[in-house]
Amino acid sequence: MGNNTPKKNRSDQTTADQTLIDGFNEHATLISGMFISGASRSRREIVATLQSRIDSSERVVAARANWLAAVEADRTLHHETQPFIAIVKRGLLAMLDGHALADFGLTLRETYIGSADARKAAAVKAKATRAARLAARAG
């Protein structure tokens, strides 16, 4: 006995549509047509509608597979060419000034020197952190 609940995924839906087609073809002599939404529909019209759904689903599955392959190829290309692009950017940073870099969408790296007090406080904090980490390893 079949299942009348709606199908949740494309594969189940396509299988259910194909099963309906098979049933209409098997019982073609019993069911020549149906009255649907206020109009008489022949068995052939019903089967054609079901087949169009199956064909559409198959096109979607193929398109998705192609899209996923294209996305993976794009990711691979970006991953493989990233070191090359990083070197190009570093070379441009070394060769050009800020105005010319803007034409490439790049900016000079800003180095923050800070005040003498800020540098001294950072050095004291770093020394304390190193001491705490050494104590944690020893203990």
N, C-alpha and C positions, 0 to 999 in steps of 0.2 A: 504494500500500500504506500502511496506517495505522501509527501509532506506538503501541506498547503501554507506553511509559514514563509514569510518573505526571506529571501536569501541575503546574507550579509556581505558576501564578498563576490568579486567579479567571476571567479571560477565557478562557484556554486550557482550563481545566477545564470551563467552561460550553460551549465549542465542542465539546469532546470528548464531553460528555454529549449534546448535540444530535445529534452525528454518530451516536452509538449509537442514539438514538431513530430517526433516519432509516434506519439499517440495519435495525432491527427492523421498521419499517413497510414498508420495501421488500421484505423477505424474510418477510413475515407468513405466507405459505403454507408456507414451509420450517420456520420456528421457531414452534411454537405455545406453547412453554413450555420451562422449564429446571428442573433439580433443583439448588437452591441452599441450602446450609447445612442439609441434611437435610429440606428441604421442597420440594414441587413448586410452582413459580411460573409463572403464565401470562405470556404476552407482554405482556398489558395491565398486569399488576402491575409488571413490570419497567419498562415505559415510564412508568407513573405514578410510580414511585420516581425515575426519571431526571428526569422533568418537575418533580417536587417540589424536586429539587436545583437545577434551573435557576431555578425561581420564587424559591426562597430566595436564591440568588445575586443575582438582580435586585433583590430587596427590600434586600439589604445594600448594593448599589451605590447605590441611591436614598437610603437612610438616610445613607450616608457623604457623599454629595454635599450633602444637607441639613445635616448636621453641620458640614462644612467651610464652607458658606455662613454658618451661624450663628456659627462661630468668627471668621470674617473680619469679620462685622458687629459682633461684640463688640469685636474689636481696633480697628476703625475708630471705634466710639463712644468707647472709652476714650481713644484718641489725640485725638479731637476735643474731648472734654470735660476733658482734663487741665489746660489753662490755667485754665479756670473753677474747677475744684476746688482748684487751687493758690492762687488768689486767695481763695477761701472760707476755706481753712486759714490763710492769712496774716491775714485779717480777724479770725478767731477768736483767733489768737495775740495780736493787738493789743488786742482788746476784753476778754479774760477773763484771770483768774488761773489758777494751776496746778491748783487743785481743780476748777474748772469745766471746764477743758480736758480733764481726765481723763474726764469724761462724754462727750466727743467722740472719745476715743481719741488725744488729742494731749498732748504735753508741752512745757513751756517749753524753749526752746533755752538750753543752758548755754554761757556764754562763759568760757573759761579765761583768766585774766589772767596767772597765773604770777608767779614771784618776779622781783625786779629783776635778779638775776643771770641768770635764764633768758631774760628779754627782751633783756638786753644781749648774751648769747651768740647769740641768734637774729638780732639785728641785724648782728653781726659776720659770721655765717655767710651771711646774705643779701647783704651787701656783697661778700663774697668770691665768691659765686656770680655776681653781676652782673659783677664784674671778669673772671671766668673766661669767661663767655659773650661779653663784648665782645672779649676776646683771641682767642677761637675764631673770631669773625666776621672780625676783622682779619687773622688768620693764614691 
